[in-house]
Amino acid sequence: IIAGAAFIIGPFNGGKFSDKSLSSIFTMDFPMRIGALLSLINFFVVLLLFKEKTKEINVEKFDPIKSIHNIQTVFKIKKIKDLYIIYFFFLFGFNMIYQFLPAVMVEKFGSTSSEIGNMCALMGIIWIIGTVSITILTHINLKMKNLLLSLFFLFAVFSSLISIPKTIPLFLITTSLAVFAAGGMWPLFTTIISNSTDLTTQGKVLGLSQSIQSLSMMLAPLFGGFFLQAHTAIPFVISSISALFGALLLTKIKGKE
């Protein structure tokens, strides 16, 4: 929910602060300066207000490629390796959508940075609605696996249709349905991954999931940018295929709900 709120406030204001038609002081680099200022404020908040609660801190040797080693570790943990792989296909598909929505808006609809900011804010609202809705459904005895499979299918269908609409309203409806599914899938995945291990290793397990997320954020733009040059629809078709592949792997997993 917090991530959804950030996606509302950040892109919306970024779109406005980069729109020269609203003010002569707004430029494309103006949002970057605000981001730098907020990061500096956050630095002092952590420095002055954050209190470390861990009494025993294990000092480890600095590893500049820790994320790569984490990914290697993932494939050595047999118990949850398949879950991480499925999680990657979901994140890869979603990042493919998120990275290239602005490109579609510019190419098909001639959208301005302000309009793209509005769209991102709307997606943040839909993300929160999806997260809250699915979280409620998990508390009325619906099986997580069945819920995930349904959301995978919903995400795959509407992500493949994103580049087809020729009007902004239809485009936003299609995109919103895909984002709604993604907003529900993310907390389900983190819950399932967290529940698949014991309390002593939950921190490490969730840390490994962050490395998987980083890998998907790196690969999605590389693949999507290459295929976008051929046709705007291809990145979204790849997103759909990635989701369907993840769903197929999910059907093969057996375990406690």
C-alpha positions as CSV (number, residue, x, y, z in Angstrom):
1,I,0.0,0.0,0.0
2,I,2.9,2.4,0.8
3,A,4.5,1.5,-2.5
4,G,1.1,2.3,-4.2
5,A,0.9,5.7,-2.4
6,A,4.5,6.5,-3.5
7,F,3.5,5.7,-7.1
8,I,0.6,8.2,-6.8
9,I,2.5,11.1,-5.3
10,G,5.9,10.7,-7.0
11,P,5.0,10.3,-10.7
12,F,2.1,12.8,-10.4
13,N,4.2,15.5,-9.0
14,G,7.2,14.6,-11.3
15,G,4.9,14.9,-14.3
16,K,3.8,18.4,-13.2
17,F,7.2,19.6,-12.2
18,S,8.6,18.7,-15.7
19,D,5.8,20.3,-17.6
20,K,6.9,23.7,-18.9
21,S,3.4,24.7,-19.9
22,L,2.5,24.9,-16.2
23,S,5.4,27.1,-15.1
24,S,8.6,28.6,-16.6
25,I,10.7,27.2,-13.8
26,F,9.6,23.6,-14.5
27,T,12.1,21.6,-16.6
28,M,12.8,18.0,-17.3
29,D,15.5,18.0,-14.6
30,F,13.5,19.8,-11.9
31,P,11.9,16.6,-10.5
32,M,15.5,15.1,-10.2
33,R,16.5,18.0,-8.0
34,I,13.4,17.5,-5.8
35,G,14.3,13.8,-5.6
36,A,17.8,14.6,-4.5
37,L,16.5,17.0,-1.8
38,L,14.0,14.3,-0.5
39,S,16.8,11.8,-0.4
40,L,19.0,14.2,1.6
41,I,16.1,14.8,4.1
42,N,15.6,11.0,4.3
43,F,19.3,10.6,5.1
44,F,19.1,12.9,8.1
45,V,15.8,11.3,9.3
46,V,17.6,7.9,9.3
47,L,20.7,9.4,10.9
48,L,18.9,11.2,13.7
49,L,15.7,9.2,14.4
50,F,16.4,5.6,13.4
51,K,17.4,3.4,16.4
52,E,19.0,0.0,15.8
53,K,17.1,-2.6,17.8
54,T,19.3,-5.5,17.0
55,K,21.6,-6.1,19.9
56,E,24.0,-8.6,18.2
57,I,25.2,-7.4,14.8
58,N,27.1,-9.9,12.6
59,V,29.9,-8.1,10.7
60,E,30.3,-9.6,7.3
61,K,33.0,-8.8,4.7
62,F,31.8,-6.3,2.1
63,D,30.7,-7.9,-1.1
64,P,30.3,-5.5,-4.1
65,I,28.4,-8.2,-6.1
66,K,26.2,-9.5,-3.2
67,S,23.1,-9.5,-5.3
68,I,24.7,-11.8,-7.9
69,H,25.8,-14.2,-5.1
70,N,22.2,-14.0,-3.6
71,I,20.8,-15.1,-7.0
72,Q,23.3,-18.0,-7.0
73,T,22.1,-18.9,-3.5
74,V,18.5,-19.0,-4.6
75,F,19.1,-21.9,-6.9
76,K,20.8,-23.8,-4.1
77,I,17.7,-23.7,-1.8
78,K,15.6,-26.6,-3.1
79,K,12.7,-25.9,-0.8
80,I,11.8,-22.5,-2.3
81,K,13.8,-22.4,-5.6
82,D,10.6,-22.9,-7.7
83,L,8.8,-20.1,-5.8
84,Y,11.6,-17.7,-6.6
85,I,11.6,-18.6,-10.3
86,I,7.8,-18.1,-10.5
87,Y,8.2,-14.8,-8.6
88,F,10.8,-13.7,-11.2
89,F,8.5,-14.4,-14.1
90,F,5.8,-12.3,-12.4
91,L,8.1,-9.4,-11.7
92,F,9.6,-9.6,-15.2
93,G,6.2,-9.3,-16.7
94,F,5.1,-6.4,-14.5
95,N,8.4,-4.5,-15.0
96,M,8.0,-4.9,-18.8
97,I,4.6,-3.1,-18.5
98,Y,5.7,-0.4,-16.1
99,Q,8.8,0.5,-18.0
100,F,7.1,0.9,-21.4
101,L,3.7,2.4,-20.6
102,P,5.1,5.9,-21.1
103,A,6.6,4.9,-24.5
104,V,3.2,3.7,-25.7
105,M,1.5,6.8,-24.4
106,V,3.9,9.1,-26.3
107,E,3.9,7.1,-29.5
108,K,0.1,6.3,-29.8
109,F,-1.4,9.3,-28.0
110,G,1.3,12.0,-28.0
111,S,1.0,12.3,-24.2
112,T,2.9,15.0,-22.3
113,S,5.0,14.4,-19.2
114,S,2.2,15.8,-17.1
115,E,-0.3,13.3,-18.6
116,I,2.1,10.4,-18.1
117,G,2.4,11.5,-14.4
118,N,-1.4,11.5,-14.2
119,M,-1.5,7.9,-15.6
120,C,1.2,6.7,-13.2
121,A,-0.8,8.2,-10.3
122,L,-3.9,6.4,-11.4
123,M,-1.9,3.1,-11.6
124,G,-0.8,3.7,-8.0
125,I,-4.4,4.0,-6.9
126,I,-5.3,0.8,-8.8
127,W,-2.3,-0.9,-7.2
128,I,-3.6,0.0,-3.7
129,I,-7.1,-1.2,-4.6
130,G,-5.7,-4.5,-5.9
131,T,-3.5,-5.0,-2.8
132,V,-6.2,-4.3,-0.3
133,S,-8.8,-6.4,-2.2
134,I,-6.7,-9.5,-2.4
135,T,-5.5,-9.1,1.1
136,I,-9.1,-9.2,2.3
137,L,-9.9,-12.2,0.1
138,T,-7.0,-14.2,1.7
139,H,-8.7,-13.8,5.1
140,I,-11.9,-15.5,4.0
141,N,-10.3,-18.9,3.5
142,L,-9.6,-18.7,-0.2
143,K,-6.6,-20.8,-1.2
144,M,-3.6,-18.7,-2.1
145,K,-2.5,-20.9,-5.0
146,N,-5.9,-20.7,-6.6
147,L,-6.0,-17.0,-6.1
148,L,-2.6,-16.5,-7.6
149,L,-3.5,-18.6,-10.6
150,S,-6.6,-16.5,-11.2
151,L,-4.6,-13.3,-10.9
152,F,-1.8,-14.7,-13.2
153,F,-4.5,-15.3,-15.9
154,L,-6.1,-11.9,-15.4
155,F,-2.7,-10.2,-15.7
156,A,-1.7,-12.2,-18.7
157,V,-4.9,-11.4,-20.6
158,F,-4.9,-7.7,-20.0
159,S,-1.2,-7.1,-20.3
160,S,-1.3,-8.6,-23.8
161,L,-4.1,-6.1,-24.8
162,I,-2.5,-2.9,-23.4
163,S,-1.1,-1.7,-26.8
164,I,-4.3,-2.4,-28.7
165,P,-6.8,0.3,-27.6
166,K,-6.9,3.4,-29.8
167,T,-8.5,5.7,-27.2
168,I,-7.1,6.9,-23.9
169,P,-10.1,5.6,-21.8
170,L,-9.9,2.1,-23.2
171,F,-6.1,2.1,-22.8
172,L,-6.5,3.2,-19.1
173,I,-9.1,0.5,-18.4
174,T,-7.0,-2.3,-19.9
175,T,-3.9,-1.1,-18.1
176,S,-5.8,-0.7,-14.8
177,L,-7.0,-4.3,-14.9
178,A,-3.5,-5.6,-15.4
179,V,-2.1,-3.4,-12.6
180,F,-5.0,-4.5,-10.3
181,A,-3.9,-8.1,-10.8
182,A,-0.2,-7.3,-10.2
183,G,-1.1,-5.3,-7.0
184,G,-2.8,-8.3,-5.6
185,M,0.0,-10.8,-6.6
186,W,2.9,-9.0,-5.0
187,P,1.8,-9.3,-1.3
188,L,0.7,-12.9,-2.0
189,F,4.1,-13.8,-3.3
190,T,5.9,-12.2,-0.4
191,T,3.6,-13.9,2.1
192,I,4.1,-17.4,0.5
193,I,7.9,-17.0,0.3
194,S,8.0,-15.8,3.9
195,N,5.8,-18.7,5.1
196,S,7.8,-21.2,3.2
197,T,10.7,-21.0,5.7
198,D,11.2,-20.8,9.5
199,L,11.5,-17.6,11.5
200,T,15.3,-17.9,11.8
201,T,15.8,-17.5,8.0
202,Q,12.9,-15.2,7.0
203,G,15.1,-12.2,6.8
204,K,17.6,-13.9,4.5
205,V,14.8,-15.4,2.3
206,L,13.1,-12.0,1.9
207,G,16.5,-10.4,1.1
208,L,17.0,-13.0,-1.6
209,S,13.6,-12.0,-3.1
210,Q,14.9,-8.4,-3.3
211,S,17.8,-9.6,-5.5
212,I,15.3,-11.4,-7.8
213,Q,13.3,-8.2,-8.0
214,S,16.5,-6.3,-9.0
215,L,17.3,-8.9,-11.7
216,S,13.9,-8.5,-13.2
217,M,14.2,-4.7,-13.2
218,M,17.5,-5.0,-15.1
219,L,16.4,-7.6,-17.7
220,A,12.9,-6.3,-18.5
221,P,14.1,-2.9,-20.0
222,L,16.9,-4.7,-22.0
223,F,14.5,-7.1,-23.6
224,G,11.6,-4.7,-23.9
225,G,13.7,-1.9,-25.4
226,F,15.1,-4.2,-28.0
227,F,11.7,-5.4,-29.2
228,L,9.9,-2.1,-28.8
229,Q,11.8,-0.9,-31.9
230,A,10.0,-3.6,-33.9
231,H,6.5,-2.9,-32.6
232,T,5.0,-1.3,-29.5
233,A,2.9,-4.5,-28.8
234,I,5.8,-6.9,-28.4
235,P,6.9,-6.0,-24.9
236,F,3.4,-6.5,-23.6
237,V,3.0,-9.8,-25.4
238,I,6.3,-10.9,-23.8
239,S,4.9,-9.7,-20.4
240,S,1.8,-11.9,-21.0
241,I,3.9,-14.9,-22.0
242,S,6.1,-14.5,-18.9
243,A,3.0,-14.5,-16.7
244,L,1.5,-17.6,-18.3
245,F,4.8,-19.4,-17.9
246,G,4.9,-18.5,-14.2
247,A,1.3,-19.7,-13.9
248,L,2.3,-23.0,-15.6
249,L,5.1,-23.5,-13.1
250,L,2.8,-22.7,-10.2
251,T,0.4,-25.5,-11.1
252,K,3.2,-28.0,-10.6
253,I,4.0,-26.9,-7.1
254,K,2.5,-29.0,-4.3
255,G,2.6,-28.0,-0.7
256,K,0.7,-26.5,2.3
257,E,-1.6,-23.6,1.5
